[in-house]
Amino acid sequence: MRVYPRSVKGRFRRIKTAILIVAYTVYYGLPWLPWHRDVGPDRAVLFDIVARKYYLFGLVVQPQQIFWLAGFLVIAALLLFFVTGLAGRVFCGYFCFQTLWTDLFFRIEKWIQGERPARIKLDEAPWTAAKIGKKLATWLAWGLVAFWTAITFTLYWGDAGELLKAFFTGTAPSAMYITTGILTFTTFTMAGVAREQTCTHMCPYSRFQAAMFDRNTRVVAYDRERGEGQAGRARVTRQLKTPAQRHEAGVGDCIDCGYCVQVCPTGIDIRDGLQISCIHCALCIDACDTVMDRMGWERGLIRYSSEVEDAGGKVKWWTLKNVGYGLGLVLATAILVWSVMTKPVLETSVRQTRQPLFVTLSDGSVQNSYEIKLSNQTTKPQDWRLSLKGIDASLDTGKIGIIHLEPLKHLLIYAKVKEPPSVHASGKVQDFKFVATPQSPGLEPVEISARFYRP
């Protein structure tokens, strides 16, 4: 059965609209937001796959920092679990991409085809030129939004202006056309055609989210005792017009207007209790409050509540589950922030050449060979000089004296460490360090641990 959501006004609808505007402004605007850098593209957010660099405002993420992505995903998961334990599926109702785009598609449909009764009447009417025109206009508007959503996604992976020009001149990479085509189709299908079916049947979160609920979790709930009374619901009549008359007759405050069902984007009746299809958007609360205000009765027949509150108790926020999720969230966030803030200006690694592990030269000297990788993590050029620490040996880096590193670039240095025969060292293995000494002001020396092997 097709769902025809009705418009509603209220505080939760205003919150949803504000989030929708902010979300669309961020999504569609970020690829075009300028950001000055000494080196790199002048875009605030850009994922450069070719150069293997990801620009996020003042932060440049390189492949070796991929664990930051893992940290971000852990934080997102913990935040989702934490919020769900406190307030149910508010993420689904206010922040989910499916919800945001479906909400926009609903608005387009209403703008072209009219309010709920007009849309129902249009679908039941025979196919005329007027009906075909409205349907085509709706689908065309949906298609344009879906297309712009898809192409905006591709603009995050390069210079937005150049990519857009290349796309319409036929010179863009084939991946851009394929990605745009797939995302246009899926956005149109999920937000325009499948709509609430995506949340009900396709989304895995709807299946396991109840595992994070407990008696203290606040969800969108219908006050059955107040709404049903002893004799159930009843419409407003001359004899059942005031709360006193209704209570005397044993009926509840619910006048069975159906407004809460009509505004629900998934088409459920919240009066039937908590359901898997409820996304906690709270539009039914706005609808019921509107009716209560019109009747001059107290609000709250449908409200955010919990089992504990319904039983007359007080919500316990500091449960073991909430504290556990909260501590995990704080810890994961602190680790990620610390890792980003303490990112070294020079990343180093050393690998010893093991074929052979060491070489005994004709004069009796013992030589080990190494590959040293130096990565400049800043947007400014750097100069370094290598030396040894903790071993009585000489260092040979060929003709390289001062190592010059361009911004956000790395260099592989081949080094030979030679220990003269006059050194009477004990043991076949000795730990030592390469020392990278900065030749540029404002930097600190960096030590790289290594091992030297002897016969």
Contacts in CASP RR format, 6 or more apart in sequence:
PFRMAT RR
TARGET T0000
AUTHOR 0000-0000-0000
METHOD contacts of the structure
MODEL  1
MRVYPRSVKGRFRRIKTAILIVAYTVYYGLPWLPWHRDVGPDRAVLFDIV
ARKYYLFGLVVQPQQIFWLAGFLVIAALLLFFVTGLAGRVFCGYFCFQTL
WTDLFFRIEKWIQGERPARIKLDEAPWTAAKIGKKLATWLAWGLVAFWTA
ITFTLYWGDAGELLKAFFTGTAPSAMYITTGILTFTTFTMAGVAREQTCT
HMCPYSRFQAAMFDRNTRVVAYDRERGEGQAGRARVTRQLKTPAQRHEAG
VGDCIDCGYCVQVCPTGIDIRDGLQISCIHCALCIDACDTVMDRMGWERG
LIRYSSEVEDAGGKVKWWTLKNVGYGLGLVLATAILVWSVMTKPVLETSV
RQTRQPLFVTLSDGSVQNSYEIKLSNQTTKPQDWRLSLKGIDASLDTGKI
GIIHLEPLKHLLIYAKVKEPPSVHASGKVQDFKFVATPQSPGLEPVEISA
RFYRP
2 123 0 8 1.000
3 195 0 8 1.000
3 196 0 8 1.000
3 264 0 8 1.000
3 265 0 8 1.000
3 266 0 8 1.000
3 267 0 8 1.000
4 116 0 8 1.000
4 119 0 8 1.000
4 120 0 8 1.000
4 262 0 8 1.000
5 106 0 8 1.000
5 116 0 8 1.000
5 262 0 8 1.000
5 263 0 8 1.000
5 264 0 8 1.000
5 265 0 8 1.000
5 267 0 8 1.000
6 115 0 8 1.000
6 116 0 8 1.000
6 259 0 8 1.000
6 262 0 8 1.000
6 263 0 8 1.000
7 110 0 8 1.000
7 115 0 8 1.000
7 116 0 8 1.000
7 263 0 8 1.000
8 259 0 8 1.000
8 263 0 8 1.000
8 283 0 8 1.000
8 286 0 8 1.000
8 287 0 8 1.000
8 290 0 8 1.000
9 286 0 8 1.000
9 290 0 8 1.000
10 286 0 8 1.000
10 289 0 8 1.000
10 290 0 8 1.000
11 286 0 8 1.000
12 281 0 8 1.000
12 282 0 8 1.000
12 283 0 8 1.000
12 285 0 8 1.000
12 286 0 8 1.000
13 283 0 8 1.000
13 286 0 8 1.000
15 94 0 8 1.000
16 93 0 8 1.000
16 94 0 8 1.000
16 103 0 8 1.000
16 281 0 8 1.000
16 283 0 8 1.000
19 94 0 8 1.000
19 95 0 8 1.000
19 100 0 8 1.000
20 100 0 8 1.000
20 103 0 8 1.000
20 104 0 8 1.000
23 95 0 8 1.000
23 100 0 8 1.000
24 100 0 8 1.000
24 104 0 8 1.000
27 149 0 8 1.000
27 152 0 8 1.000
28 148 0 8 1.000
28 152 0 8 1.000
29 152 0 8 1.000
30 44 0 8 1.000
30 45 0 8 1.000
30 156 0 8 1.000
31 43 0 8 1.000
31 45 0 8 1.000
31 46 0 8 1.000
31 152 0 8 1.000
31 155 0 8 1.000
31 156 0 8 1.000
31 160 0 8 1.000
32 43 0 8 1.000
32 155 0 8 1.000
32 160 0 8 1.000
32 161 0 8 1.000
33 43 0 8 1.000
33 44 0 8 1.000
33 45 0 8 1.000
34 42 0 8 1.000
34 43 0 8 1.000
34 44 0 8 1.000
35 42 0 8 1.000
35 43 0 8 1.000
35 44 0 8 1.000
35 55 0 8 1.000
35 57 0 8 1.000
35 58 0 8 1.000
36 42 0 8 1.000
37 55 0 8 1.000
37 58 0 8 1.000
37 379 0 8 1.000
38 379 0 8 1.000
38 380 0 8 1.000
38 407 0 8 1.000
39 379 0 8 1.000
39 380 0 8 1.000
39 407 0 8 1.000
39 408 0 8 1.000
40 53 0 8 1.000
40 55 0 8 1.000
40 379 0 8 1.000
40 408 0 8 1.000
41 48 0 8 1.000
41 55 0 8 1.000
41 158 0 8 1.000
41 159 0 8 1.000
43 55 0 8 1.000
43 158 0 8 1.000
43 159 0 8 1.000
43 160 0 8 1.000
44 55 0 8 1.000
44 56 0 8 1.000
44 57 0 8 1.000
45 55 0 8 1.000
45 56 0 8 1.000
45 57 0 8 1.000
45 156 0 8 1.000
46 54 0 8 1.000
46 55 0 8 1.000
46 156 0 8 1.000
46 157 0 8 1.000
46 158 0 8 1.000
46 159 0 8 1.000
47 54 0 8 1.000
47 55 0 8 1.000
47 156 0 8 1.000
47 157 0 8 1.000
47 158 0 8 1.000
48 54 0 8 1.000
48 55 0 8 1.000
48 157 0 8 1.000
48 158 0 8 1.000
49 157 0 8 1.000
52 62 0 8 1.000
52 63 0 8 1.000
53 60 0 8 1.000
53 61 0 8 1.000
53 62 0 8 1.000
53 408 0 8 1.000
54 60 0 8 1.000
54 61 0 8 1.000
54 62 0 8 1.000
55 61 0 8 1.000
59 340 0 8 1.000
60 377 0 8 1.000
60 379 0 8 1.000
60 408 0 8 1.000
61 68 0 8 1.000
62 375 0 8 1.000
62 377 0 8 1.000
62 408 0 8 1.000
64 347 0 8 1.000
64 375 0 8 1.000
65 343 0 8 1.000
67 339 0 8 1.000
68 336 0 8 1.000
68 339 0 8 1.000
68 340 0 8 1.000
71 332 0 8 1.000
71 335 0 8 1.000
71 336 0 8 1.000
72 336 0 8 1.000
74 332 0 8 1.000
75 329 0 8 1.000
75 332 0 8 1.000
75 333 0 8 1.000
75 336 0 8 1.000
78 325 0 8 1.000
78 326 0 8 1.000
78 328 0 8 1.000
78 329 0 8 1.000
78 332 0 8 1.000
79 329 0 8 1.000
80 91 0 8 1.000
81 212 0 8 1.000
81 325 0 8 1.000
82 322 0 8 1.000
82 325 0 8 1.000
82 326 0 8 1.000
82 329 0 8 1.000
83 90 0 8 1.000
83 91 0 8 1.000
84 90 0 8 1.000
84 91 0 8 1.000
84 209 0 8 1.000
84 212 0 8 1.000
84 213 0 8 1.000
84 217 0 8 1.000
85 212 0 8 1.000
85 213 0 8 1.000
85 214 0 8 1.000
85 217 0 8 1.000
85 321 0 8 1.000
85 322 0 8 1.000
85 325 0 8 1.000
86 217 0 8 1.000
86 218 0 8 1.000
86 317 0 8 1.000
86 322 0 8 1.000
87 217 0 8 1.000
87 218 0 8 1.000
87 219 0 8 1.000
87 280 0 8 1.000
87 304 0 8 1.000
88 209 0 8 1.000
88 212 0 8 1.000
88 213 0 8 1.000
88 217 0 8 1.000
88 218 0 8 1.000
88 219 0 8 1.000
88 280 0 8 1.000
89 205 0 8 1.000
89 206 0 8 1.000
89 209 0 8 1.000
89 219 0 8 1.000
89 278 0 8 1.000
89 279 0 8 1.000
89 280 0 8 1.000
90 280 0 8 1.000
92 99 0 8 1.000
92 199 0 8 1.000
92 203 0 8 1.000
92 205 0 8 1.000
92 206 0 8 1.000
92 279 0 8 1.000
92 280 0 8 1.000
92 281 0 8 1.000
93 99 0 8 1.000
93 279 0 8 1.000
93 280 0 8 1.000
93 281 0 8 1.000
93 282 0 8 1.000
94 281 0 8 1.000
96 279 0 8 1.000
98 190 0 8 1.000
98 191 0 8 1.000
98 198 0 8 1.000
98 199 0 8 1.000
98 203 0 8 1.000
99 199 0 8 1.000
99 265 0 8 1.000
99 279 0 8 1.000
99 281 0 8 1.000
101 145 0 8 1.000
101 149 0 8 1.000
101 187 0 8 1.000
101 190 0 8 1.000
101 191 0 8 1.000
102 190 0 8 1.000
102 191 0 8 1.000
102 192 0 8 1.000
102 195 0 8 1.000
102 196 0 8 1.000
102 198 0 8 1.000
102 265 0 8 1.000
103 265 0 8 1.000
104 145 0 8 1.000
104 191 0 8 1.000
105 142 0 8 1.000
105 145 0 8 1.000
105 191 0 8 1.000
105 192 0 8 1.000
105 195 0 8 1.000
106 265 0 8 1.000
108 138 0 8 1.000
108 141 0 8 1.000
108 142 0 8 1.000
108 145 0 8 1.000
109 119 0 8 1.000
109 138 0 8 1.000
110 119 0 8 1.000
112 134 0 8 1.000
112 137 0 8 1.000
112 138 0 8 1.000
112 141 0 8 1.000
113 119 0 8 1.000
113 122 0 8 1.000
113 134 0 8 1.000
113 138 0 8 1.000
116 262 0 8 1.000
122 131 0 8 1.000
122 134 0 8 1.000
125 131 0 8 1.000
142 188 0 8 1.000
142 191 0 8 1.000
142 192 0 8 1.000
143 184 0 8 1.000
143 188 0 8 1.000
145 187 0 8 1.000
146 183 0 8 1.000
146 184 0 8 1.000
146 185 0 8 1.000
146 187 0 8 1.000
146 188 0 8 1.000
146 191 0 8 1.000
147 180 0 8 1.000
147 184 0 8 1.000
149 183 0 8 1.000
149 184 0 8 1.000
149 187 0 8 1.000
150 179 0 8 1.000
150 180 0 8 1.000
150 181 0 8 1.000
150 182 0 8 1.000
150 183 0 8 1.000
150 184 0 8 1.000
150 187 0 8 1.000
151 164 0 8 1.000
151 167 0 8 1.000
151 180 0 8 1.000
153 179 0 8 1.000
153 180 0 8 1.000
153 183 0 8 1.000
154 163 0 8 1.000
154 167 0 8 1.000
154 176 0 8 1.000
154 179 0 8 1.000
154 180 0 8 1.000
155 161 0 8 1.000
155 163 0 8 1.000
155 164 0 8 1.000
157 163 0 8 1.000
163 172 0 8 1.000
163 176 0 8 1.000
166 172 0 8 1.000
166 176 0 8 1.000
167 176 0 8 1.000
167 177 0 8 1.000
167 180 0 8 1.000
190 198 0 8 1.000
194 202 0 8 1.000
195 265 0 8 1.000
196 265 0 8 1.000
196 266 0 8 1.000
196 267 0 8 1.000
196 277 0 8 1.000
199 206 0 8 1.000
199 266 0 8 1.000
199 277 0 8 1.000
199 279 0 8 1.000
200 206 0 8 1.000
200 266 0 8 1.000
200 276 0 8 1.000
200 277 0 8 1.000
206 276 0 8 1.000
206 277 0 8 1.000
207 276 0 8 1.000
210 276 0 8 1.000
212 321 0 8 1.000
213 219 0 8 1.000
214 319 0 8 1.000
214 321 0 8 1.000
215 306 0 8 1.000
215 307 0 8 1.000
215 308 0 8 1.000
216 306 0 8 1.000
216 307 0 8 1.000
216 308 0 8 1.000
216 315 0 8 1.000
216 316 0 8 1.000
216 317 0 8 1.000
216 319 0 8 1.000
216 322 0 8 1.000
217 306 0 8 1.000
218 304 0 8 1.000
218 305 0 8 1.000
218 306 0 8 1.000
218 309 0 8 1.000
218 315 0 8 1.000
219 274 0 8 1.000
219 278 0 8 1.000
219 280 0 8 1.000
219 304 0 8 1.000
219 305 0 8 1.000
219 306 0 8 1.000
220 270 0 8 1.000
220 278 0 8 1.000
220 280 0 8 1.000
220 282 0 8 1.000
220 284 0 8 1.000
220 285 0 8 1.000
220 302 0 8 1.000
220 303 0 8 1.000
220 304 0 8 1.000
221 270 0 8 1.000
221 273 0 8 1.000
221 274 0 8 1.000
221 302 0 8 1.000
221 303 0 8 1.000
221 304 0 8 1.000
221 305 0 8 1.000
221 306 0 8 1.000
221 310 0 8 1.000
222 270 0 8 1.000
222 271 0 8 1.000
222 273 0 8 1.000
222 301 0 8 1.000
222 302 0 8 1.000
223 300 0 8 1.000
223 301 0 8 1.000
223 302 0 8 1.000
223 303 0 8 1.000
223 305 0 8 1.000
223 310 0 8 1.000
224 271 0 8 1.000
226 252 0 8 1.000
226 253 0 8 1.000
226 301 0 8 1.000
227 233 0 8 1.000
227 252 0 8 1.000
227 253 0 8 1.000
227 254 0 8 1.000
227 301 0 8 1.000
228 252 0 8 1.000
228 254 0 8 1.000
229 250 0 8 1.000
229 251 0 8 1.000
229 252 0 8 1.000
230 250 0 8 1.000
230 251 0 8 1.000
231 249 0 8 1.000
231 250 0 8 1.000
231 251 0 8 1.000
231 252 0 8 1.000
232 250 0 8 1.000
232 251 0 8 1.000
232 252 0 8 1.000
232 254 0 8 1.000
233 251 0 8 1.000
233 252 0 8 1.000
233 254 0 8 1.000
233 255 0 8 1.000
233 256 0 8 1.000
234 240 0 8 1.000
234 246 0 8 1.000
234 249 0 8 1.000
234 251 0 8 1.000
234 252 0 8 1.000
234 255 0 8 1.000
234 256 0 8 1.000
235 255 0 8 1.000
235 256 0 8 1.000
235 257 0 8 1.000
236 255 0 8 1.000
236 295 0 8 1.000
239 245 0 8 1.000
239 249 0 8 1.000
240 246 0 8 1.000
240 249 0 8 1.000
240 251 0 8 1.000
243 253 0 8 1.000
243 297 0 8 1.000
246 252 0 8 1.000
246 253 0 8 1.000
253 292 0 8 1.000
253 297 0 8 1.000
253 301 0 8 1.000
254 271 0 8 1.000
254 301 0 8 1.000
255 291 0 8 1.000
255 295 0 8 1.000
257 291 0 8 1.000
259 287 0 8 1.000
259 288 0 8 1.000
259 290 0 8 1.000
259 291 0 8 1.000
260 269 0 8 1.000
260 270 0 8 1.000
260 271 0 8 1.000
260 284 0 8 1.000
260 287 0 8 1.000
260 288 0 8 1.000
260 302 0 8 1.000
261 267 0 8 1.000
261 268 0 8 1.000
261 269 0 8 1.000
261 270 0 8 1.000
261 284 0 8 1.000
262 287 0 8 1.000
263 283 0 8 1.000
263 284 0 8 1.000
263 286 0 8 1.000
263 287 0 8 1.000
264 270 0 8 1.000
264 283 0 8 1.000
264 284 0 8 1.000
265 279 0 8 1.000
265 281 0 8 1.000
265 283 0 8 1.000
266 277 0 8 1.000
266 278 0 8 1.000
266 279 0 8 1.000
267 277 0 8 1.000
268 275 0 8 1.000
268 277 0 8 1.000
268 278 0 8 1.000
270 278 0 8 1.000
270 284 0 8 1.000
270 302 0 8 1.000
282 304 0 8 1.000
284 302 0 8 1.000
285 300 0 8 1.000
285 302 0 8 1.000
285 303 0 8 1.000
285 304 0 8 1.000
287 302 0 8 1.000
288 299 0 8 1.000
288 300 0 8 1.000
288 301 0 8 1.000
288 302 0 8 1.000
289 299 0 8 1.000
289 300 0 8 1.000
289 302 0 8 1.000
292 298 0 8 1.000
292 299 0 8 1.000
292 300 0 8 1.000
292 301 0 8 1.000
293 299 0 8 1.000
306 315 0 8 1.000
308 314 0 8 1.000
308 315 0 8 1.000
308 316 0 8 1.000
309 315 0 8 1.000
343 377 0 8 1.000
344 377 0 8 1.000
344 446 0 8 1.000
345 376 0 8 1.000
345 377 0 8 1.000
345 378 0 8 1.000
345 382 0 8 1.000
345 443 0 8 1.000
346 374 0 8 1.000
346 375 0 8 1.000
346 376 0 8 1.000
346 377 0 8 1.000
346 382 0 8 1.000
346 384 0 8 1.000
346 405 0 8 1.000
346 436 0 8 1.000
346 443 0 8 1.000
346 446 0 8 1.000
347 374 0 8 1.000
347 375 0 8 1.000
347 377 0 8 1.000
347 410 0 8 1.000
348 372 0 8 1.000
348 373 0 8 1.000
348 374 0 8 1.000
348 375 0 8 1.000
348 434 0 8 1.000
348 436 0 8 1.000
348 446 0 8 1.000
348 448 0 8 1.000
349 372 0 8 1.000
349 373 0 8 1.000
349 448 0 8 1.000
350 370 0 8 1.000
350 371 0 8 1.000
350 372 0 8 1.000
350 373 0 8 1.000
350 434 0 8 1.000
350 448 0 8 1.000
350 449 0 8 1.000
350 450 0 8 1.000
351 370 0 8 1.000
351 371 0 8 1.000
351 373 0 8 1.000
352 368 0 8 1.000
352 369 0 8 1.000
352 370 0 8 1.000
352 371 0 8 1.000
352 450 0 8 1.000
352 451 0 8 1.000
352 453 0 8 1.000
353 368 0 8 1.000
353 369 0 8 1.000
353 370 0 8 1.000
353 371 0 8 1.000
357 368 0 8 1.000
357 453 0 8 1.000
358 366 0 8 1.000
358 367 0 8 1.000
358 368 0 8 1.000
358 453 0 8 1.000
358 454 0 8 1.000
358 455 0 8 1.000
359 366 0 8 1.000
359 367 0 8 1.000
359 368 0 8 1.000
359 369 0 8 1.000
360 366 0 8 1.000
360 367 0 8 1.000
360 455 0 8 1.000
361 367 0 8 1.000
361 418 0 8 1.000
363 420 0 8 1.000
363 421 0 8 1.000
364 421 0 8 1.000
365 418 0 8 1.000
365 419 0 8 1.000
365 420 0 8 1.000
365 421 0 8 1.000
366 418 0 8 1.000
366 419 0 8 1.000
366 454 0 8 1.000
366 455 0 8 1.000
367 416 0 8 1.000
367 417 0 8 1.000
367 418 0 8 1.000
367 419 0 8 1.000
368 416 0 8 1.000
368 417 0 8 1.000
368 452 0 8 1.000
368 453 0 8 1.000
369 414 0 8 1.000
369 415 0 8 1.000
369 416 0 8 1.000
369 417 0 8 1.000
370 414 0 8 1.000
370 415 0 8 1.000
370 416 0 8 1.000
370 417 0 8 1.000
370 434 0 8 1.000
370 450 0 8 1.000
371 412 0 8 1.000
371 413 0 8 1.000
371 414 0 8 1.000
371 415 0 8 1.000
372 386 0 8 1.000
372 412 0 8 1.000
372 413 0 8 1.000
372 414 0 8 1.000
372 415 0 8 1.000
372 434 0 8 1.000
372 448 0 8 1.000
373 410 0 8 1.000
373 411 0 8 1.000
373 412 0 8 1.000
373 413 0 8 1.000
374 384 0 8 1.000
374 403 0 8 1.000
374 405 0 8 1.000
374 410 0 8 1.000
374 411 0 8 1.000
374 413 0 8 1.000
374 436 0 8 1.000
375 405 0 8 1.000
375 409 0 8 1.000
375 410 0 8 1.000
376 382 0 8 1.000
376 405 0 8 1.000
376 406 0 8 1.000
376 407 0 8 1.000
376 408 0 8 1.000
376 409 0 8 1.000
376 410 0 8 1.000
377 408 0 8 1.000
378 407 0 8 1.000
378 408 0 8 1.000
379 407 0 8 1.000
379 408 0 8 1.000
380 407 0 8 1.000
380 440 0 8 1.000
381 404 0 8 1.000
381 405 0 8 1.000
381 406 0 8 1.000
381 407 0 8 1.000
381 440 0 8 1.000
382 404 0 8 1.000
382 405 0 8 1.000
382 438 0 8 1.000
382 440 0 8 1.000
382 443 0 8 1.000
383 402 0 8 1.000
383 403 0 8 1.000
383 404 0 8 1.000
383 405 0 8 1.000
383 438 0 8 1.000
383 439 0 8 1.000
383 440 0 8 1.000
384 402 0 8 1.000
384 403 0 8 1.000
384 405 0 8 1.000
384 436 0 8 1.000
384 437 0 8 1.000
384 438 0 8 1.000
384 439 0 8 1.000
385 401 0 8 1.000
385 402 0 8 1.000
385 403 0 8 1.000
385 436 0 8 1.000
385 437 0 8 1.000
385 439 0 8 1.000
386 395 0 8 1.000
386 397 0 8 1.000
386 401 0 8 1.000
386 403 0 8 1.000
386 413 0 8 1.000
386 415 0 8 1.000
386 434 0 8 1.000
386 435 0 8 1.000
386 436 0 8 1.000
386 437 0 8 1.000
387 395 0 8 1.000
387 434 0 8 1.000
387 435 0 8 1.000
387 437 0 8 1.000
388 394 0 8 1.000
388 395 0 8 1.000
388 417 0 8 1.000
388 432 0 8 1.000
388 433 0 8 1.000
388 434 0 8 1.000
388 435 0 8 1.000
389 432 0 8 1.000
389 433 0 8 1.000
389 434 0 8 1.000
389 435 0 8 1.000
389 447 0 8 1.000
390 432 0 8 1.000
390 433 0 8 1.000
391 417 0 8 1.000
391 419 0 8 1.000
391 430 0 8 1.000
391 432 0 8 1.000
391 452 0 8 1.000
392 419 0 8 1.000
392 420 0 8 1.000
392 423 0 8 1.000
392 425 0 8 1.000
393 417 0 8 1.000
393 418 0 8 1.000
393 419 0 8 1.000
393 420 0 8 1.000
393 423 0 8 1.000
393 432 0 8 1.000
393 452 0 8 1.000
394 417 0 8 1.000
394 418 0 8 1.000
394 420 0 8 1.000
395 415 0 8 1.000
395 416 0 8 1.000
395 417 0 8 1.000
395 434 0 8 1.000
396 415 0 8 1.000
396 416 0 8 1.000
396 417 0 8 1.000
396 418 0 8 1.000
397 403 0 8 1.000
397 413 0 8 1.000
397 414 0 8 1.000
397 415 0 8 1.000
397 416 0 8 1.000
398 414 0 8 1.000
400 413 0 8 1.000
402 439 0 8 1.000
403 411 0 8 1.000
403 413 0 8 1.000
403 436 0 8 1.000
405 411 0 8 1.000
415 434 0 8 1.000
417 432 0 8 1.000
417 452 0 8 1.000
419 425 0 8 1.000
419 452 0 8 1.000
419 454 0 8 1.000
425 454 0 8 1.000
427 454 0 8 1.000
428 453 0 8 1.000
428 454 0 8 1.000
428 455 0 8 1.000
429 451 0 8 1.000
429 452 0 8 1.000
429 453 0 8 1.000
429 454 0 8 1.000
430 451 0 8 1.000
430 452 0 8 1.000
430 454 0 8 1.000
431 449 0 8 1.000
431 450 0 8 1.000
431 451 0 8 1.000
431 452 0 8 1.000
432 449 0 8 1.000
432 450 0 8 1.000
432 451 0 8 1.000
432 452 0 8 1.000
433 447 0 8 1.000
433 448 0 8 1.000
433 449 0 8 1.000
433 450 0 8 1.000
434 447 0 8 1.000
434 448 0 8 1.000
434 450 0 8 1.000
435 445 0 8 1.000
435 446 0 8 1.000
435 447 0 8 1.000
435 448 0 8 1.000
436 445 0 8 1.000
436 446 0 8 1.000
436 447 0 8 1.000
436 448 0 8 1.000
437 445 0 8 1.000
438 444 0 8 1.000
438 445 0 8 1.000
END
